[in-house]
């Protein structure tokens, strides 16, 4: 059994603004609207510490800032060979503040999140960037071919 990293702790509602800051830092493509920011922040305020299916781990930085975070959500599905408990999790966000990279923080917060998810008996999925893939492979993740997605269109967006 590995020893928990002392730099890492579960996120609390007080971390909502910093989680938003870190989450925005890794978004690409879609514009980040005020509505999106407010919705994300309010969701973090409401669910962190209250919703057992939202799991987030953070590393503290100077002056109340966060240096890294890993956020995942547990979903209920159907029991089967891939999901023996009927639950599965997706890691939605792993990010390290640019000024704190290469210090093992992404590994620390992700390891804490993976441990918590595994304790729930869940299989775990994530979408890896090229930069993040080596970390996830080192934690035991493997590529799965054939993943496809159908996205709904946002209100006010066509196509």
Buried (B, 14 or more C-beta within 10 A) or exposed (E): EEEEBEBBBBBEEEBBBBBBBBBEEEEEEEEEEEEBBEEBBEBBBEBBBEEEEBBBBBBBBEEEBBBBBBBBBBEEEEEEEEBEEEBBBBBBBBBBBEEBBEBBBBBBBBBBBBBBBEEBBBBBBBEBEEEBEEBBEEEEBEEEEEEEEEEEEEEEEEE
